[in-house]
Amino acid sequence: MSGEERDVIFEITRIGDAQRVAAVDVATGIEVVVQAPANAALADVRALALRKLQRALRGGEGESDAGGGDGRPGKLI
């Protein structure tokens, strides 16, 4: 991403005591979702969703293989 400007659409939906924030990259259609308390600052949850989207766009570069090497998806933590 390194300074590259991208168009991002944010969708914020309040669900009870939580808010769901979706961030969609316009060029690729990649979407990520974060959830936060309903009283969390909008700027903070948008920034969190944007960072998660940037990570998704990088495609996990520098991360170990997904899962435990047994073919199942996921991240080994």
N, CA and C of each residue as an Amber inpcrd file, in Angstrom:
protein
   231
   0.8310000  -1.1790000   0.0000000   0.0000000   0.0000000   0.0000000
   0.8810000   1.2510000   0.0000000   1.9070000   1.3070000   0.7400000
   2.9230000   2.3580000   0.7890000   2.5080000   3.6790000   0.1430000
   1.6080000   4.4110000   0.7850000   1.2320000   5.7330000   0.3290000
   0.2530000   5.7660000  -0.8330000  -0.1670000   4.6250000  -1.3110000
  -1.0810000   4.5500000  -2.4500000  -2.4950000   4.9020000  -1.9960000
  -3.1280000   5.8530000  -2.6980000  -4.5040000   6.2380000  -2.3860000
  -5.4680000   5.2460000  -3.0160000  -6.4260000   4.7620000  -2.2350000
  -7.4290000   3.8290000  -2.7400000  -8.7950000   4.3450000  -2.3220000
  -9.7920000   4.0920000  -3.1630000 -11.1680000   4.4340000  -2.8150000
 -11.7410000   3.3050000  -1.9700000 -12.2970000   3.6710000  -0.8240000
 -12.8570000   2.6920000   0.1070000 -14.2620000   3.1380000   0.4830000
 -15.1850000   2.1930000   0.4830000 -16.5580000   2.4480000   0.9170000
 -16.7190000   1.8400000   2.3050000 -17.2560000   2.6360000   3.2350000
 -17.5300000   2.1550000   4.5880000 -19.0350000   2.0270000   4.7710000
 -19.4520000   0.9300000   5.3990000 -20.8610000   0.7280000   5.7410000
 -20.9160000   0.4610000   7.2370000 -21.6170000   1.3180000   7.9680000
 -21.7200000   1.1760000   9.4180000 -23.1630000   0.8300000   9.7620000
 -23.3410000  -0.2830000  10.4790000 -24.6650000  -0.7440000  10.8730000
 -24.6680000  -0.9710000  12.3780000 -25.6130000  -0.3570000  13.0600000
 -25.7400000  -0.5840000  14.4980000 -26.6530000  -1.7780000  14.7280000
 -26.1660000  -2.7100000  15.5570000 -26.9220000  -3.9160000  15.8800000
 -26.9350000  -4.0300000  17.4040000 -28.0050000  -3.5500000  18.0210000
 -28.0870000  -3.5780000  19.4780000 -27.0010000  -2.7180000  20.1020000
 -26.1840000  -3.3390000  20.9500000 -25.1120000  -2.6260000  21.6400000
 -23.7980000  -2.6770000  20.8750000 -23.8360000  -3.0720000  19.6230000
 -22.6160000  -3.1820000  18.8160000 -22.8120000  -2.4690000  17.4850000
 -21.7060000  -2.1920000  16.8390000 -21.7670000  -1.6720000  15.4800000
 -20.8910000  -2.5340000  14.5870000 -21.3930000  -2.7650000  13.3910000
 -20.6850000  -3.5620000  12.3900000 -20.1840000  -2.5850000  11.3430000
 -18.8750000  -2.6090000  11.0940000 -18.2820000  -1.7060000  10.1160000
 -17.6590000  -2.5410000   9.0130000 -18.1720000  -2.3750000   7.7950000
 -17.6150000  -3.0550000   6.6290000 -16.8320000  -2.0290000   5.8230000
 -15.6530000  -2.4330000   5.3520000 -14.8380000  -1.5880000   4.4770000
 -14.6220000  -2.3600000   3.1840000 -14.9340000  -1.7240000   2.0510000
 -14.8270000  -2.3730000   0.7440000 -13.8850000  -1.5630000  -0.1350000
 -12.8660000  -2.2280000  -0.6900000 -11.9760000  -1.5920000  -1.6490000
 -12.6970000  -1.5500000  -2.9910000 -12.8700000  -0.3570000  -3.5430000
 -13.6480000  -0.1850000  -4.7720000 -12.9930000  -0.8980000  -5.9520000
 -11.6770000  -0.8280000  -6.0560000 -10.9810000  -1.3880000  -7.2180000
 -11.0440000  -2.9110000  -7.2690000 -10.9470000  -3.5660000  -6.1080000
 -10.8670000  -5.0320000  -6.0890000 -12.1370000  -5.7050000  -5.6060000
 -12.9750000  -4.9730000  -4.8660000 -14.1810000  -5.5700000  -4.3010000
 -13.9220000  -6.3490000  -3.0260000 -12.6910000  -6.3200000  -2.5260000
 -12.3720000  -7.0270000  -1.2800000 -13.0470000  -6.3020000  -0.1230000
 -13.7150000  -7.0890000   0.7390000 -14.4510000  -6.5360000   1.8680000
 -13.9620000  -7.1620000   3.1620000 -13.8310000  -6.3280000   4.1910000
 -13.5310000  -6.8160000   5.5320000 -14.5780000  -6.2350000   6.4760000
 -14.7780000  -6.9060000   7.5960000 -15.7720000  -6.4710000   8.5710000
 -15.1490000  -6.4960000   9.9590000 -15.4190000  -5.4560000  10.7380000
 -15.0390000  -5.4330000  12.1460000 -16.2830000  -5.1020000  12.9510000
 -16.2790000  -5.5400000  14.1990000 -17.3700000  -5.2140000  15.1080000
 -16.7850000  -4.5080000  16.3100000 -17.5320000  -3.5540000  16.8350000
 -17.0760000  -2.7640000  17.9680000 -18.2920000  -2.3770000  18.8010000
 -18.0520000  -1.9430000  20.0400000 -19.1680000  -1.4570000  20.8480000
 -19.8510000  -0.2740000  20.1560000 -21.1450000  -0.1390000  20.3770000
 -21.9090000   0.9280000  19.7300000 -21.4160000   2.3090000  20.1390000
 -20.8150000   2.4250000  21.3150000 -20.3540000   3.7330000  21.7760000
 -18.8990000   4.0210000  21.3900000 -18.2700000   3.1530000  20.6070000
 -16.8990000   3.4010000  20.1460000 -16.9110000   4.5520000  19.1420000
 -15.8550000   5.3390000  19.1640000 -15.7570000   6.4960000  18.2670000
 -15.7260000   6.0410000  16.8090000 -16.5070000   6.7090000  15.9790000
 -16.5990000   6.3660000  14.5650000 -15.2290000   6.4180000  13.8880000
 -14.4370000   7.4280000  14.1920000 -13.1080000   7.5500000  13.5770000
 -12.2290000   6.3580000  13.9340000 -12.3510000   5.8690000  15.1620000
 -11.5300000   4.7360000  15.6010000 -11.9150000   3.4440000  14.8830000
 -13.2090000   3.1700000  14.7670000 -13.6120000   1.9170000  14.1260000
 -13.3870000   1.9690000  12.6170000 -13.5140000   3.1500000  12.0200000
 -13.1860000   3.2780000  10.5900000 -11.6980000   3.0420000  10.3680000
 -10.8540000   3.5860000  11.2440000  -9.4050000   3.3880000  11.1190000
  -9.0560000   1.9150000  11.2900000  -9.7160000   1.2440000  12.2250000
  -9.4820000  -0.1830000  12.4390000  -9.8770000  -0.9860000  11.2000000
 -11.0440000  -0.6820000  10.6360000 -11.5000000  -1.3840000   9.4300000
 -10.5580000  -1.1190000   8.2580000 -10.0620000   0.1090000   8.1450000
  -9.1430000   0.4450000   7.0560000  -7.8290000  -0.3190000   7.1920000
  -7.3010000  -0.4230000   8.4110000  -6.0600000  -1.1920000   8.6200000
  -6.2720000  -2.6670000   8.2970000  -7.4270000  -3.2020000   8.6690000
  -7.7180000  -4.6000000   8.3530000  -7.8300000  -4.7960000   6.8420000
  -8.4410000  -3.8400000   6.1510000  -8.5500000  -3.9130000   4.6980000
  -7.1670000  -3.8410000   4.0470000  -6.3150000  -2.9560000   4.5330000
  -4.9590000  -2.8460000   3.9850000  -4.2040000  -4.1590000   4.1520000
  -4.3810000  -4.8030000   5.2860000  -3.7300000  -6.0950000   5.5120000
  -4.2710000  -7.1500000   4.5430000  -5.5800000  -7.1430000   4.3280000
  -6.1830000  -8.1050000   3.3970000  -5.6870000  -7.8650000   1.9710000
  -5.5060000  -6.6040000   1.6030000  -5.0350000  -6.2810000   0.2550000
  -3.5820000  -6.7040000   0.0480000  -2.7920000  -6.6830000   1.1110000
  -1.4030000  -7.1520000   1.0070000  -1.3550000  -8.6510000   0.7900000
  -2.4170000  -9.3420000   1.1260000  -2.4950000 -10.7770000   0.8940000
  -1.7090000 -11.5990000   1.8900000  -1.4590000 -11.0480000   3.0650000
  -0.7750000 -11.8200000   4.0940000   0.7030000 -12.0130000   3.8340000
   1.3200000 -11.0940000   3.0870000   2.7440000 -11.2270000   2.8030000
   3.5450000 -11.3060000   4.0960000   4.5180000 -12.1850000   4.1140000
   5.3760000 -12.3340000   5.2740000   4.7980000 -13.1980000   6.3720000
   3.6140000 -13.7310000   6.1710000   3.0130000 -14.5900000   7.1850000
   3.3240000 -16.0380000   6.8760000   3.3000000 -16.8550000   7.9130000
   3.5320000 -18.2820000   7.7070000   2.3390000 -18.8910000   6.9800000
   2.4890000 -20.1280000   6.5420000   1.4030000 -20.8070000   5.8440000
   0.1540000 -20.8220000   6.7020000  -0.9750000 -20.7710000   6.0390000
  -2.2410000 -20.7910000   6.7590000  -2.4300000 -22.1360000   7.4340000
  -3.0360000 -22.1030000   8.5860000  -3.3140000 -23.3360000   9.3130000
  -2.0600000 -23.9620000   9.8740000  -2.1740000 -25.2130000  10.2230000
  -1.0590000 -25.9300000  10.8180000  -0.3120000 -26.7720000   9.8080000
  -0.4830000 -26.5040000   8.5290000   0.1980000 -27.2840000   7.5160000
  -0.5420000 -28.5600000   7.1590000  -1.7510000 -28.7110000   7.6860000
  -2.5250000 -29.9230000   7.4240000  -3.6060000 -29.6900000   6.3700000
  -3.5090000 -28.5850000   5.6400000  -4.4540000 -28.3140000   4.5690000
  -5.7040000 -27.5720000   4.9930000  -5.9020000 -27.3900000   6.2950000
  -7.0760000 -26.6620000   6.7570000  -6.7930000 -25.1650000   6.7240000
  -7.8230000 -24.3470000   6.4180000  -7.6060000 -22.9040000   6.3860000
  -7.4540000 -22.3440000   7.7910000  -6.9550000 -21.1490000   7.8610000
  -6.8290000 -20.4740000   9.1380000  -5.4050000 -20.0690000   9.4010000
  -5.2150000 -19.4050000  10.5270000  -3.9110000 -18.9140000  10.9010000
  -3.4300000 -19.6580000  12.1250000  -2.2230000 -20.1350000  12.0880000
  -1.6360000 -20.7970000  13.2380000  -1.1030000 -19.7350000  14.1780000
  -1.6210000 -19.7300000  15.3940000  -1.2220000 -18.7110000  16.3630000
  -0.4420000 -19.3650000  17.4830000
